[in-house]
Amino acid sequence: MTDNYLDLVNTPLPGKIAKALGLPRPSVLRRYTPGEPIAAKPVLVTGSGAGAEALADVLLGWDVEVRRHVLPGEKLSAAVVVLDRAASPEDLAGPLLELGQAARVLVPGGRVVAVFRSAADTTDPAVAAARQGIDGAIRSVARELRGGATANGIVLRAGATTTDATTLGALRFFLSGRSAYVDGQFLEVSGTPAEGVAGLAAATAAVGEGVPDQPLAGRTAVVTGAARGIGAKIAETLARDGARVVAVDVPAAGEQLAQVANRVGGTALQIDITAPDAAARILEHVGGRYGTLDIVVHNAGITRDKLLANMDASRWDAVIAVNIASQLRMNEQFLASPVFSTTGRIISLASTSGIAGNRGQSNYAASKAGVIGMVRAQAASFDGAGRTINAVAPGFIETDMTAKIPPLTRQVARRLSSLQQGGLPVDVAEAIAFLASDAAAGVNGQVLRVCGQNLVGA
Ligand code: NAD
């Protein structure tokens, strides 16, 4: 689906009319192109203390022009607010008011990234108030920014520092065009690299100077529901980043699936993921051809919408079977198999419906909230063991699934986010590619929303 309104308001006269009438004026988002510079213009690093200094040094090492204060008349590509030492709400004013100045001179598609500690890791009420306060302020900044700019946060869990490999990986993701449709979100990072992770050095190299354009080179990834929509884009994006892709979908989608597999130089596997032997067939295929399964993306999903009052068992059961029961069964079998890598990544598709609920989607929301529950519980069992599992929760994404929404509702749904537009499948795929990379080694049990800060839910 194309968003004709977005195209229209980005031409001169209709843009002026929309402005005069106070209508939404979504901007064309800055999306990733391999080899893009981290920042074309200077980046402000506000905040004091060793953590802020060290982070500013890292950015300098990435060949970024770093400023510690906003300079008159100078545009900024991004502002990084380091508040890792915030101990009371009074500590927020300095760096956040400086951020306010930076917001005035951010380039279109600019970025704000806050780095701070988790309120969950303190029992001191003033410290927790300061940390939680940053969360509220940054969510509000995200709602205020225009021109396709975004604001997100990196939340350091106990022991993590501003320059850990995963902190830097998350920073790089948020600064880049890969995070175009991620807005008002917070990614928790744990510091100590888990045992068995392919080495801190590798992770650091992946986020430091000379970042490889193919961070997933040598990895084998399985993507379910890959014949079309978001799944097809995930397959393309993982392949672009160097992964060998095994594209899975139902036999009925065989032709489209083969086209995707050919396009990405991967293989196609016609499997209904609700079949009891689905995981065994995938393991046999991957084990036989490539030896190791590194990345699993549980993308296949269906909707069978009805108000609960009108819901029948077949609609309910079908959604639960495809969207969550199959994932639970497959994960159990993957995790028990020597083919699944000791540093393996599982990334599962949730939905903002699973966070906020959605009228007519009690079955779908149960399945997607179920994904979130599954991811959190499974992640706890992975802690420190080298594997990770995370979820990505898309909001309104332009696909066949959302093309079924009636036109007026669809128009409204698009504008109900801070970025005033729907996301593209590639936006979801970029978040998944990031979570699959070494740079995200310390991200586990997280639900990353790719929703343009949709008004639905938190
Ligand atoms: P889509 O309907 O375009 O594609 C889904 C794919 O999954 C299809 O190719 C389909 O054949 C496949 N599939 C369905 N059942 C299967 C099964 N039993 N075995 C194997 N493959 C199966 O959907 P999409 O919009 O690309 O969504 C992809 C994922 O993202 C889904 O999990 C969906 O719930 C989630 N999501 C989408 C949106 C959105 O706005 N489009 C929002 C939130 C979440």
Residues whose N, C-alpha, C, O or C-beta is under 5 A from the ligand:
A	BS01	NAD	G225 A226 A227 R228 G229 I230 G231 V248 D249 V250 A253 I271 D272 I273 T274 N299 A300 G301 I302 V322 L349 A350 S351 T352 P394 G395 F396 I397 T399 D400 M401 T402
